[in-house]
Amino acid sequence: METLFTSFLDFIFSIVNNTKRMKNYFSVLSNIQLKYIKGKIMLRIAICDDNSVQLDIIQKELEKTIPEDISYSINTFDSETAFTEMLKSGSCIYDIIFMDIVLGDTGSSGIDLVHKVNFLNPECQIIYISQYLEFAPDVYDTQHVYFVNKERISEFLDKALDTALKNIIQADTTHYLYFNIRKKQYKIPQNDILYMERNLRETTIVTRTEKFKTSESIDSLLKHLPSYFIVCHRSYAVNLKLAGSIHQYSISFPNGKSVPVGRTHYANVKKAFALMNSYFSL
């Protein structure tokens, strides 16, 4: 059954690659596939632009472009302040965000806001929309899927949305870390883990919002985690994918938390962090 489904998906994606409009693509999705991407066919979309006219244009273009098979909601933010207020909740619920870069006279740009989104919701698909092409190289400091020139929205918006939707559909199911606490098994998304700390016979797993204490060692937990989880101290392992900066004696996260870096681990951690940044800027 899995092989048959994979073959069918390959067929669907071959249609996408040879089709101009997304509607043709989604019109052939079967009920089975809609169930497979169940949580993702109700798209939560945000648009952030300080120009109310542009907000309206982008929203109307989206409403024309999104396939009828997909339910969606669109929230608009007309300032950096409004978008930042949403992020203060400590989460970002959106599947796709269309982000302007120059947001009035505020100190923060759309690129700054996307850095925060990348941290809070790494799976969110970011599409930059700007008339300032000189900022195009700067967006590569963030995870994003497309850059659209505002003057060519009607020409490229469907292509950008196509890329974002394919990423959502093709994305692997959430990867979890499984561990035991007093003979009861728990699972948490790997992308939520900031770091792990070992103290005596107990390991504390620290996520963006919670802490879990288990008797399992850091070494045993690392066997079930990707290579960007790395030992940075004899008592700590860190998720470099979520790290904000590295110093000689500590690693800091965008939410203000930090962990120590041992002297013998510093060179290895610094090299791994540089490679990680290089990878995610591609």
N, C-alpha and C positions, 0 to 999 in steps of 0.2 A: 504493500500500500504506500509506504514511504517513497519507494523508488518511482512508483506511478505518479505520485504527487509532485516529486522533484522534476520529473520529465514534463509534467503539465506546466509547472512554473517556468521551466526553460522555454517552453512554447510560448507562454504568455509574454515573457520578457523579449523574445525574438520579435513579437508583434510590436512591443513598445519601441524597440530600436528602429523599426521601419514605419513608424506611424508619426504623423505630425502632431496630432492632437491627442490629449490624454483621454478624451471621452471614448475613443475607439478602443483604447486599452482596457478601461474598466468595464465596458459593456460586455466583455467576454469573461469576466470573473464569475465563477460559479458560486453557488451558495456555500460549497465546501470551503472555498478559498476565503470567502467573506468571514466564515466562522474562524478560519485559521488566523486571520489578522484582526479578529474580533475587536480587541481594544483599540486598534489603530484606524478603524474606518470611521470612528467618531473623532474627527480631527479637531484639536484645539489650536487655534491660530491666533497669533498676536501681531499687530502692526504698530511700530513705534516711529513716529515722524512728527516734528514740531510744526509742519505745514498742514493745516486742516484741508486744504485743497488736494494736496498730494495724498493724504490719508484716504480721502474719499475716492480718488482715482484708483489707488491700489486696491481698496476694498471692492470696488465695482469690477475691476479686472479679474480679481480672484473669484468673485461670484460667477463671472462668465466662464472661467477656466476650470474650476473644480468640477469633476465628473458628478453627474446626478446620482450615481450609486453611493456616493460618500456623504454621510452626514457631517456637519462641521459647525463650529462656532467661531466667531471672529471678535476679538476684543481689540480696541484701539487705544493707544497711549499718545497723547499730544505733546509730551515733554519728557525730558530726562527725569525730572522729579517724579512724575506720575509712574514711570516704569520702575524707578528705584524703590518707590513705596511698595510696589507689588513684590519686589525681590526681598524686602525686609521681612517677609513672612518666613524666610529661610528655605523657600522652595520655588521651583518654576515649573508649572504644570503644562506648559505648552509643547506641542509636538513640532510646530514650525513657527519661527519668528522672522518677520520681515523688518529689518532694522536700517533706519537712516543712520548716517555717520555724523554729520554736523547737526547738533541739536541746540540751536540758538546760541546764546552767550554763556551757557553753563560751563563749568570746569570739566565736565565729563563728556566724552564722545560716545557714539554708538558702539565703537570698538571697546571702550572701557566697560560698557554694560554687557557686551557679549562675553568678555572675560568672566564676569560673574555668572552669567548663564551657563557657560561651559563648566564651571565648577559645580553649580547646583543641579544641573540636568545635562550631563554629557551627551545624552541621546537626542537632545533637541536639535532640529535642523535649522541652521541659521542662513538666511538669504539677505545679503546686504543690498540696499537700494539707495543709490546716491548719484548726484549729478557731478560730484567732484571726483574725477577719475584719478587725480593725484594721490588719493588715499588708497587706491587699489592695492599697492604693495603692503600697506600697513595691516590690512585685514588678515594677512597670512600669519600674524601672531596669534590668531584665534582659530578655533575649529568652526568651519563654515562650509556650505556646499555651493554657493553661487554669489556672484557680484553682478547686479543689474544696473545699467545706466538708466536714470529716471527718464531720459529723453527717448528711451527705446523699451519702455515697460511693456507695451502691447506686443512687441516682437519677441521678447525674451522671458516674460513672466511664466509662460506655460512650460518653457524648457527648464527653468529653475524649479518650478513646482514638480515637474516630472522627476528631476533628480532627487528632490527631497522625498517624494512618495516612494520611489524605488528603494531608497535607503531605508525607509521605515519598514517596508514590506520585506526586504531582504535581510534586515538586521536579525542577528541571532536572538533567540529568546534570552531573557535576562539570565546572566550567569550568577550563580549563588555560591556562597561559602557555607558549607554545612559543618556544624560542630555540636558537641554535646555539653549540656549543663545538667548535672545531677541525673544522668541517664535519660534525659529528654533531649531530642534532637531539635536544633534550631537552624534556620537558614536566613541569610541576609544577602542583599545584592552586593556583589564585589565592588561595584562603582560607588557604593556608599561608605566604604571603609577608608578612614583616614590613616590610622596606624594601629599597631598592636604593642602592648607593653607587658613585659613579664615581671612579676614581683613574687618572689619566693616560689610557691607552687601554683600560681594562678596567673593566667593571661587575660588582660583586659583588651577587648576589641572595641575600638573607639570609632563610631560612625559620625556622620554629619549631625545626627540628632540623638543618638543613644549610645549606651555602653553595655557590653556584655562580658561577663566573667566566666571563664572556662578553665578547666584543669589541663586542657590540651596545650602542649608546648608551641612556641612560635615556629619552631622548625617543622613540626608536624602539620601545622596550619598552612605554612608556606608551600608545602607540597601540592596543595590544592588551589593555589593562586597563580596568576600570570607572573611573568618575569619582571614586571614593573613594580611588584612588591619586593622590597629589598631590605636586608638587615642593615641598619645604620648605627647600631649601638649594641652592646652585648645584651641589653634588655629591651630593645625596640626594633620593630620592622615597620616600614613606611610605604604608603602607596604613592609612588613618585608621579603618577598620572594626575593626582590631585594637589601635589605640592605647589606652592606659589613661588618660593625662593629658597635657596640654600646658602648657608653661611658656614664658616669653618667649624662652628660648634653647635649648629642647630639647623633644622628645617622648619620653615614657616608655611602655614596654610592661609588662604585668603580670608578665612573666618577668624583669624587671630590666634589659633592654636599653634603650638610649636613643639618639637621633640628634639632631644639632643642627638648630636652626631659624634660618635667616638673617634678618637684620633686615628686609630688603625683602619677605620672604615671610610674616612673622609674622601680619599682619592677615588675609591671605587664608587662611592655615592655621587660624587661630583661628575664623574665620567658618565654614569648611568643617567643622571638628571639631564646632562647636555644632550645625550642621545635621544632621550624621551622628548625634549623640547624640539629637537630637529625633526623627529618623526611627526609630531602633531602640527608642525607648521607647514607640512607638505600639502 
